[in-house]
Amino acid sequence: MSENSEHRRVVQLPADVALHARPAGLLVRAAAALPAVVVLNANGKTAKASSILQVLALGAEGGSSVEVVTSGAGASDALDTIAGLLETLADSTV
């Protein structure tokens, strides 16, 4: 698959973890370390995963669906990394 292709996956946040400051911070740090562009879609809003303010503005509550979209170099690996992080946020924030 081309490095310029877009990869998408919808994940569900753990029921007890919203994207508030601590989990959003973990997500933003992980996304910023990746070479791919990572975008999140939730509640009809779009956010760059590398921007804490945009991620917080999504208002994603526990149990809600978040679409992860990656593009650029390493997009497939970035999708696995960010989707996996979102699905397991409870493990690192409780």
C-alpha positions, 0 to 999 in steps of 0.5 A: 500500500502506498505511504500516501494512502489514508488508513481509518479505524473506528474504536470505542473508548473504554466505558470509564475513560473520557478524553479529559486532560490525562488520557488526552495528554498520553494520546497527544504525546504518542501522536506527536512521536509518530511520523504520520499525520493522525486525525481523530473524528468524534461527535461530529468534530475533527481534531489533530491528534497532536493538539491537546486543545483540539483533542479535548474539544472533541468532548469524547466521553467514555464508551463513545466511538472515535475514528482514527485517520492516519496518513503519510509515512508509517500510517499503518503502524501509526493507526495500530499504535493510536487505535490500540492506545485509545482502546486501552486508556483505562490501563494507563489512567486508573 
